[in-house]
Amino acid sequence: MNHLTDGRTPYLGDPKTEMSDHTTASAPFASPSNLSPPNGKTGTPSLAPKTPGSHRNLLRWLLAFAVLGLCLCALLIWGFLLFASNALQTRSNLPDKADAIVVVTGGKGRLEAAGSLFAKGLGDKLLISGVHPKFKLGHLPSNLKISSEKRSCCIELDRRALNTVANATQTAQWAQKHGYDNLIVVTSAYHMSRTMLEMRRASPDITFQSYSVPHTNNETFRRRISKPDTLKLLIKEYGKLLLAFFQLSGERLAK
């Protein structure tokens, strides 16, 4: 054994004790218990797949939405067919006598149909709504069987209306001005549903009778609706009708 110069034996330490001390000192850094998340929960996050019950609930919701969508589509198609059958009707019943007649311009045969009713005395006055700003009474078709006296005294022109909503608004003001509460509305069959809806929306206290322009075409419903131009016109007008209906429903719910 070697000796130091001061005569004392150096302390070499116990390897086991030193190893134990170092292990104990480093234990807090290596202990698994100190690696737990700060929220106090232990273990790794669960990666287990969703239970079969959650998949069944999702399928139920998807099935419910699919059934609802099919029902909505069926309702829209049924409504369109009903609308188209009315729009393509070839006859129109003669209305009862009213205070006045209102014709909405923009379609073939509308003025002639309204003039025919007016000549038969079914209204004391005739309002032609939606004419061009430069249109005058002298521009009326010559085939209208209306005397010049009646043309000058009993036919009025509305040059302000540019669409169906404005037609209804101007008609309401005109009827209120003259004190009318019973009107005959003349327009094309495909345009009648939306026109009547807007008329009643603008004048809920007035009684409206509809008279659609009669069709001279004797083709069947299936053949007429299969024509691209006719089908396009009906789909466009049906969309406008639905929009007007939802707007009116929203106004009523808001009250």
C-alpha positions as CSV (number, residue, x, y, z in Angstrom):
1,M,0.0,0.0,0.0
2,N,1.3,3.4,-0.9
3,H,1.5,6.2,1.7
4,L,1.3,9.9,1.3
5,T,4.1,12.1,2.5
6,D,2.0,13.2,5.6
7,G,1.8,9.5,6.6
8,R,-2.0,9.1,6.2
9,T,-3.7,6.6,3.9
10,P,-5.8,8.3,1.3
11,Y,-9.6,7.6,1.3
12,L,-10.4,5.9,-2.0
13,G,-14.2,5.5,-1.2
14,D,-16.5,2.6,-1.5
15,P,-17.5,2.1,-5.2
16,K,-20.9,0.6,-4.2
17,T,-21.7,3.6,-1.9
18,E,-20.7,6.1,-4.5
19,M,-22.7,4.3,-7.3
20,S,-25.7,4.2,-5.0
21,D,-25.4,7.9,-4.2
22,H,-25.1,8.9,-7.8
23,T,-28.1,6.8,-8.7
24,T,-30.1,8.3,-5.9
25,A,-29.2,11.8,-6.9
26,S,-30.2,11.2,-10.5
27,A,-33.4,9.3,-9.7
28,P,-35.7,12.3,-9.8
29,F,-34.8,12.9,-13.4
30,A,-35.1,9.3,-14.5
31,S,-38.2,8.2,-12.5
32,P,-41.1,7.4,-14.7
33,S,-43.5,8.9,-12.1
34,N,-42.0,12.3,-12.9
35,L,-42.7,12.0,-16.6
36,S,-46.5,12.1,-16.2
37,P,-48.4,15.0,-17.9
38,P,-49.0,18.2,-15.9
39,N,-52.7,17.5,-15.5
40,G,-52.0,14.6,-13.3
41,K,-53.1,11.9,-15.7
42,T,-50.8,9.1,-16.4
43,G,-50.3,6.8,-19.4
44,T,-50.3,7.5,-23.1
45,P,-53.4,9.0,-25.0
46,S,-55.9,6.5,-26.1
47,L,-55.7,5.6,-29.8
48,A,-58.6,3.1,-29.6
49,P,-61.0,3.3,-32.7
50,K,-64.6,4.6,-32.4
51,T,-67.1,2.2,-31.0
52,P,-69.6,0.5,-33.4
53,G,-72.4,2.5,-31.7
54,S,-71.0,5.8,-33.0
55,H,-70.8,4.5,-36.5
56,R,-74.5,3.4,-36.3
57,N,-75.5,6.8,-35.1
58,L,-73.7,8.4,-38.1
59,L,-75.4,6.1,-40.5
60,R,-78.8,6.9,-39.0
61,W,-78.2,10.6,-39.5
62,L,-77.0,10.1,-43.1
63,L,-80.1,8.0,-43.8
64,A,-82.4,10.5,-42.3
65,F,-80.9,13.3,-44.4
66,A,-81.1,11.2,-47.5
67,V,-84.8,10.4,-46.9
68,L,-85.5,14.1,-46.2
69,G,-83.7,15.1,-49.4
70,L,-85.7,12.6,-51.4
71,C,-89.0,13.8,-49.9
72,L,-88.1,17.4,-50.7
73,C,-87.2,16.5,-54.3
74,A,-90.5,14.6,-54.7
75,L,-92.4,17.5,-53.3
76,L,-90.7,20.0,-55.7
77,I,-91.4,17.7,-58.7
78,W,-95.0,17.2,-57.7
79,G,-95.5,21.0,-57.3
80,F,-93.9,21.6,-60.6
81,L,-96.2,19.2,-62.4
82,L,-99.2,20.7,-60.8
83,F,-97.9,24.2,-61.7
84,A,-97.2,23.1,-65.3
85,S,-100.7,21.5,-65.7
86,N,-102.3,24.9,-64.8
87,A,-99.8,26.9,-66.9
88,L,-100.6,24.8,-70.0
89,Q,-104.4,24.8,-69.7
90,T,-106.2,25.5,-72.9
91,R,-109.4,27.0,-71.4
92,S,-110.3,29.6,-68.9
93,N,-113.7,30.2,-67.3
94,L,-115.3,33.5,-67.9
95,P,-115.2,35.5,-64.7
96,D,-118.1,37.3,-63.0
97,K,-118.6,41.1,-63.5
98,A,-116.1,43.1,-61.4
99,D,-115.4,46.8,-60.7
100,A,-112.6,46.9,-63.2
101,I,-110.1,44.8,-65.3
102,V,-106.3,44.8,-64.9
103,V,-104.1,43.3,-67.6
104,V,-100.4,42.7,-67.0
105,T,-98.5,43.2,-70.3
106,G,-95.6,41.2,-71.6
107,G,-97.1,38.2,-73.2
108,K,-98.9,37.3,-76.4
109,G,-102.7,37.7,-76.5
110,R,-103.0,39.5,-73.1
111,L,-104.3,42.8,-74.4
112,E,-106.8,41.0,-76.8
113,A,-108.1,38.9,-73.9
114,A,-108.5,41.8,-71.6
115,G,-110.1,43.9,-74.4
116,S,-112.6,41.1,-75.0
117,L,-113.7,41.1,-71.4
118,F,-113.9,44.8,-71.3
119,A,-116.0,44.9,-74.5
120,K,-118.4,42.5,-72.9
121,G,-118.9,44.9,-70.0
122,L,-117.3,42.7,-67.3
123,G,-115.5,45.8,-65.9
124,D,-116.2,49.5,-65.9
125,K,-112.5,50.4,-66.4
126,L,-109.5,48.8,-67.8
127,L,-105.9,49.3,-66.5
128,I,-103.1,48.2,-68.8
129,S,-100.1,47.8,-66.4
130,G,-96.5,47.8,-67.5
131,V,-96.6,49.5,-70.9
132,H,-93.7,51.3,-72.5
133,P,-93.2,54.9,-71.4
134,K,-93.9,56.1,-75.0
135,F,-97.0,53.9,-75.4
136,K,-100.3,55.7,-76.1
137,L,-103.9,54.7,-76.4
138,G,-103.7,55.1,-80.1
139,H,-101.2,52.2,-80.1
140,L,-103.7,49.7,-78.9
141,P,-104.4,46.8,-81.4
142,S,-107.0,47.7,-84.0
143,N,-108.7,44.3,-83.4
144,L,-109.8,45.3,-79.9
145,K,-113.6,45.7,-80.2
146,I,-113.7,48.8,-78.0
147,S,-115.4,52.0,-79.1
148,S,-113.3,55.2,-79.3
149,E,-115.4,56.8,-76.6
150,K,-114.6,53.9,-74.2
151,R,-111.0,54.0,-75.1
152,S,-110.7,57.7,-74.1
153,C,-112.7,57.6,-70.9
154,C,-112.3,54.1,-69.4
155,I,-108.8,52.8,-70.3
156,E,-105.8,53.9,-68.2
157,L,-102.1,53.1,-68.7
158,D,-99.5,52.3,-66.1
159,R,-96.1,53.2,-67.4
160,R,-94.2,52.8,-64.1
161,A,-94.4,49.0,-63.5
162,L,-91.3,47.1,-64.7
163,N,-92.0,43.7,-63.2
164,T,-94.7,41.7,-61.5
165,V,-94.2,43.1,-58.1
166,A,-94.5,46.6,-59.5
167,N,-97.6,45.6,-61.4
168,A,-99.2,44.6,-58.1
169,T,-98.1,47.8,-56.3
170,Q,-99.4,50.1,-59.1
171,T,-102.7,48.1,-59.3
172,A,-103.1,48.5,-55.5
173,Q,-102.7,52.3,-55.7
174,W,-105.0,52.5,-58.7
175,A,-107.7,50.5,-57.1
176,Q,-107.5,52.5,-53.9
177,K,-107.7,55.7,-55.9
178,H,-111.0,54.6,-57.5
179,G,-112.4,52.7,-54.5
180,Y,-112.4,49.3,-56.2
181,D,-112.6,46.1,-54.2
182,N,-113.2,43.6,-57.0
183,L,-110.8,43.2,-59.9
184,I,-110.3,40.8,-62.8
185,V,-106.7,40.0,-63.5
186,V,-105.7,39.0,-67.0
187,T,-102.3,37.5,-67.9
188,S,-100.7,34.4,-69.4
189,A,-101.5,31.1,-67.7
190,Y,-97.9,30.4,-66.8
191,H,-97.7,33.8,-65.2
192,M,-101.0,33.8,-63.4
193,S,-100.0,32.0,-60.1
194,R,-97.2,34.5,-59.3
195,T,-99.3,37.5,-60.4
196,M,-102.2,36.5,-58.2
197,L,-99.8,35.9,-55.3
198,E,-98.3,39.4,-55.7
199,M,-101.7,41.0,-56.2
200,R,-103.1,39.6,-53.0
201,R,-99.8,40.4,-51.2
202,A,-100.1,44.1,-52.2
203,S,-103.9,44.3,-51.8
204,P,-105.1,41.8,-49.2
205,D,-108.6,43.5,-48.9
206,I,-109.4,43.3,-52.6
207,T,-111.1,40.3,-54.3
208,F,-109.2,39.2,-57.4
209,Q,-110.6,37.0,-60.2
210,S,-108.1,35.4,-62.6
211,Y,-108.6,35.1,-66.3
212,S,-105.8,33.3,-68.2
213,V,-105.1,33.9,-71.9
214,P,-106.7,30.9,-73.6
215,H,-104.2,28.7,-75.6
216,T,-105.0,28.0,-79.2
217,N,-102.6,25.0,-79.3
218,N,-104.5,21.7,-79.0
219,E,-101.4,19.6,-78.4
220,T,-101.3,17.2,-75.4
221,F,-99.8,18.2,-72.1
222,R,-96.9,15.7,-72.5
223,R,-96.0,16.9,-76.0
224,R,-96.1,20.6,-75.0
225,I,-94.0,20.2,-71.9
226,S,-91.4,18.1,-73.7
227,K,-90.5,21.1,-75.9
228,P,-87.2,22.7,-74.6
229,D,-88.4,26.3,-74.8
230,T,-91.6,25.6,-73.0
231,L,-89.9,23.5,-70.3
232,K,-87.3,26.2,-69.8
233,L,-89.9,28.9,-69.4
234,L,-91.9,26.8,-67.0
235,I,-88.9,25.9,-64.8
236,K,-87.9,29.6,-64.7
237,E,-91.4,30.8,-63.8
238,Y,-91.7,28.0,-61.2
239,G,-88.5,29.2,-59.5
240,K,-89.8,32.7,-59.4
241,L,-93.1,31.5,-57.9
242,L,-91.3,29.6,-55.1
243,L,-89.1,32.6,-54.3
244,A,-92.2,34.9,-54.1
245,F,-93.9,32.3,-51.9
246,F,-91.0,32.0,-49.5
247,Q,-90.7,35.8,-49.3
248,L,-94.4,36.1,-48.5
249,S,-94.2,33.3,-45.9
250,G,-91.2,35.0,-44.3
251,E,-93.1,38.3,-44.0
252,R,-96.1,36.6,-42.4
253,L,-93.8,34.8,-39.8
254,A,-92.1,38.1,-39.0
255,K,-95.3,39.8,-38.0
